[in-house]
Amino acid sequence: MATTSDKQNYPRGSFAERLVQVIELTGSRRALAQTAGIPESTLQMCLQRRSDPSLRLVLAIAKASNVDLHWLATGEGAPYQMAKLDEELLSDVIGAVEQGIRETRTTGYSSPAKKAQLIVELYQQFSEESPQHGKADHRPPRLLRLVQRRLVA
């Protein structure tokens, strides 16, 4: 956890202010230092504004905490960037799930949570496929077959 000394007032938008946020996200200075492979004293120096962080240090902290590098370095943007959704793929998956449920007359997927889980699983599976397998014109029939297999299993 960030200590009381970590939470002191830092200039708004400063690296130290963002570093405190990252420390709070990771649990403690020690945890962040260990995950990033850097000495805890280096983090302390950044918090005390005795040194500007090197690019290597900022990169290590961003990677260890899974925060956006640009945000950590500059304060611009958001700490986390959402992956861009493939709207066409999502539409195909939702359509296949709805059609599969209608055609198989499955009642086990009537709850939104179960439908959402199936949609997420299929979206992830298809978004990880290589481009030649993910051609939009070949997707709907393959998706529907997968949905039907899952629904009757």
Secondary structure by P-SEA (a helix, b strand, c coil): ccccccccccccccaaaaaaaaaaaaccaaaaaaaacccaaaaaaaaaccccccaaaaaaaaaaaccccccccccccccccccccaaaaaaaaaaaaaaaaaaacccccccaaaaaaaaaaaaaaaaacccccccccccaaaaaaaaaaaaac
